[in-house]
């Protein structure tokens, strides 16, 4: 096995990557249809997105806050930039008159009952994503996992299918139970996903050196919301992520498990699109929550 080079250190996070002719980094040379779908998902005015992630049921079932998507999630659609969901939920519960872009979960396999979650396959044909007028598809990539190679090949097959029809692919850095969540791991995972063709990457925020993760990834990164946190902590995480180079968030539990989901998604929007400080966004959350 060849010896790996020492990881680089010249990230120059203070110098944004150029994107001539288009607002989103790494996307200016894509086809028109692909750029149009990205411009629906990411707000061209801010260059960022607030995606609402509600795909958890594909392996967790009716988790807290997603028992009745018609009652808990559909009312939030006006305040998100895009919805990340499964095709089953899209067809059965999301109103067809909605103008919000839909990004569809395209991988699946093991349920929460299984110990090893990396044993996934492509679980949706690209033709169906086109049929559903999706703005993109998302797939887990288990860098360092037991089924790493298969998950990488799943993603590259999806990327190839997406290129044929102008459909962006969001590669998701899946973190197993035993993997270290640090900047070094996410630099590796995000770069591999981008190098192999994903148009944008969803990954977790880390407090130390997150700017090196975004700087060394040549395509947009959206921050995964992760587990439910106190509102100020979630808003601070989102603020830090976008200040350090993320092009938005794909947040779920920190919104739909909040005591006031509408107030919380409004506060997240303020942080992501209006550059509100966490304390200001928390005040907005409390004010909107008090109004009911």
N, C-alpha and C positions, 0 to 999 in steps of 0.2 A: 504494500500500500504506500503510495507516495506521501511524503511528509507535507502537511498543510503549511501554507504560508502563514506568517504572523498576521493577525488581523490588523488592518490599517488604523490610523489615528487621525488622518487629515480630513475630518468631516466638514469643516467650514460651515457649520450650521447657521452662521450669521449671513451667508450669501445664498439667497433663494435660488432654486433651479429655474432657469429661464423656460418660458413656454410661449414662444412667439406665435401670435395669431390666434391663440385660444387661452382661456383663463385658467385651465387646469393643468398642472405640471405633468409631463410625460404623455400628454394626450393630443398635442398639437398636430401630430402626423397621422392620426387615426382617420378612418373613413368618416364621411359626413354623418351617416346614420348612427355610428357609434358615438360620435361627439354630441349629436343631438340627444341621444339617450342619457349621456353623462350630464348634459346641460339641464335635463329635467330632474336629475337626481341631486346635483349640486347647484346651489343658487349662484347664477353668474354674477350677481351683484357683490356677494361676499366671498365667493369661491369656496363656500362651505356647505355642509348639509347637516340637518338633524334627521337622521333616519330613526324610525321607531321599530325596534326589533321585537317581533312577536312570533318567531319561529320555534320557540322552545318546545312546543308540543310534539315536534317531529321525533323526539326521543324521550320526553318527560311526560307527555300526556297533558291533562288539564291542570297545569301548575298554578299556583296562587296568582290571581290577577287575570288569568286567561281562561277561567272557567266558562265565561260567557263573553266571547269576543264581540258579539253584536252589541252588548251593553257597555263593556269596558274599553274597547279599542276603537270601534267605529266613531264614537263621539270625539276622539282625539285626532282623527284624520285631518281636519282643517289646519291643525297646528304643526304637523310634521312636514318635512320636505319629501320624504319617501317612506314607504312601508316595506319592511323586510319580513316576509311571511312565506308560508307554503302554498303550493297551488291548490291544495284541498281547502284551506281557509279562504283563499281568494275566490274560488268558485262558489263556495257555500255561504259566505258571510259578508264579503266586501261588496258594497253597492256598485253596480256596473257604471252608474253615472259619475262615480268618483273620478276626478281628474288627477289625483295624486299618482306619481310614478310608483310602480310595484317592482321590488327586487325579490326574486323567488329563490328559496332554498332548493338547491339542486342535488344535495347529497343526503344519504341516510343509510340505515342498516340496523346497528345494534340499539337496543333501548336502554333505559337507565337501569334495567334489571341485570345487564351484562357488566362484568368487571372491566373488560377492554372495549373502549368506545371508538378506537381508531379503525375498526374493521368496517369501514364505510365503502359504499359504491356510489356511482352516479345514479340518482333516483328520479331523474326527470329528463325527458327528451327535449332537445333544443327546439324542435318544431313546436312543442307545446308552449314553450316560453314565448315564441313568436305569436302563436295563436292567441295567447292571453295578453298580448300587447305589453309584455313586461319591459321594464327599463333596464333590467340587468338580472343576473343570476349570481348566487353565492354558494361557495363550496368550502368545506373544511379541508385543511392541509395539515397533516400531523407530522411536522418536522421533528425527528428524534423519536417518534412513536414506533410501536411494533410494526405497524403497517404503513410506514413512511413512504416507501417506493410506490405502493399502490395508490396512496392518496395523492401523491404528486402526479402520477399518470392519470388519475381521475381528473385532476384539474387541467392538465394539458389537453386531454381529449375534449373537455368542455370549452377550453379556450379556442381550440381549432374549430369546433362547431359554432362558437360565438362569432369568430372572424368571418365565417361564411355568410352569416346573416346580419352582422352589425350589432351583436349583443355583447355588452361589457360583462366581464366576469370579475366578481369580488372574491379574492382568495382570503380565507379566514385562518389565522394562526391558531390552531387548536392546541391547547396546553393540557397535557395529561396530568394525572395525579402526582407523578414523581418528577415532573420537569421543573427546573428552576425558572421562575419568572423574573428575568433581569434583562437589562438592555442588550447584553451580549447575545442572549438567546434570540431576542426579538429582532436584532439586527440581522442575524443569520436567517431566521425564518422569513421575515418580510422580504429580504433581498432575493432569496431563492424563489419565492412566489412571484415577485416582479420579473426576475430574470427569465422565468419560464412562461411569461406571457399574460398574467392577470393584469387587468386594466386598473384596478385599485385593490387595496389590502385593508382588511379589518384586523386590528390587533389590540392588545391590552396596554394600558398606560403603566409606566413604572416611574417612580419618583426620581431615580438617579439616571441621568444621561438619556432621557427619552428623546431629546433633540437629536442625538446621534442616530436613533432609529429612523426618524422621519427624514433626516438629511441624507442618509445612505440608501434610502428607498427611492427609486426614480419615478414612482407613480404615487398618486395620493394615498394617504393613510387616513382611515376613520377609526376613532377610538371605540373599542368595545366597552359597554357600560359595566359588565360583570355583575357581581352579587349586589344585593340591596345594601345601600349605605345611608347614613343620615343625610338629609337633603343638602346641608352645607358641604359635607364631604364630597358628595356626588358632583355638586356644582363647581367645587374647587378643582376636582379631578378633570372635569370637562374644560374649565378655564385654562388650567396648566397645559393640557394636551394641545389645545389649539394655539396657545401662545408659543408652544414649542414645535409647531409645524404640522400638526394634524389638520386635515381638511374637513373636520367635523366629527360627529359622534354617531354611533349606531347603538342607541341606548334602549333598554327594555325594562328590566326589573326596577331600575331606579326611577322609572316613570310610572308604569302601570301598577307597581306595588306601593306607590306613595299614598299617603292619606288623601291627597288632593292631586290626582294625575293631571287634570287640566292646568292647574296652577304650576305644577312641576315642569310640564313640557314647555309652558310659556317662559319659565325661568331659564330652562336650558337653551331655548331659542335666543333669549337675551344675551346669554354668555357667548354662544357660538356666532351669531350673526351681528350683534350690536356691541360686542366686546365689553359687556357689563362685567364688573368685578363680582366675585362670588358673594360678597356681603350685599351688594346691590341686588343681585338676582335673588338672594334669599329673602330680602325685604319684599320684592315683587311677589315671590311665592306666598309669603305670609299674608300679604294684602289680598291677593286673589283667593287664597284659601278662606280668609275671613268673610269674603263676599259670597262664598258658596258656589 
